[in-house]
Amino acid sequence: MKIAMASDHAGYALKRFLSQHLLAAGHECVDYGASTDAQPSSYVPFAVRLSEAVAAGDPPFGVVICGTGLGISITANKVKGIRAAVCTDEYMARMARQHNDANVLALGARVVGGGLAASIVDAFLAEPFETGGRHQARVEEIKDVERRNFR
């Protein structure tokens, strides 16, 4: 599967680590983020580029990384069609996909280590969305909010 990756300088090392992990698992990674951690960079343009690609469906999922995962997730969620979730463990990642149909996973490089981050990414990518029922209804409500507020 093709997966979009983006980070600022703070998430650069974790992005590289996770890209290698995903490549080893047979995935293709498309990098929309910082190309170094040597100088500070804003996560905003990286999150927007990745989110626009994911919202268009190519690639279907993205992983965004900054120091905490918070700022980059807030930015990603400003793009119509994106449901970015900050996850700090595998359970949150599974629920983000299963209940919210999240299409972008946000991680904090200063919050989770490489091994845990790899497990979180694996859980996120492996979990399907529970179509139908109350979760589908909630995602449709989220989409209605987007239609009213995103122009």
Beta strands, then each sheet from edge to edge (+ up, - down):
strand 1: 2-7
strand 2: 28-31
strand 3: 61-66
strand 4: 84-86
strand 5: 104-108
sheet 1: 2+ 1+ 3+ 5+ 4+
end
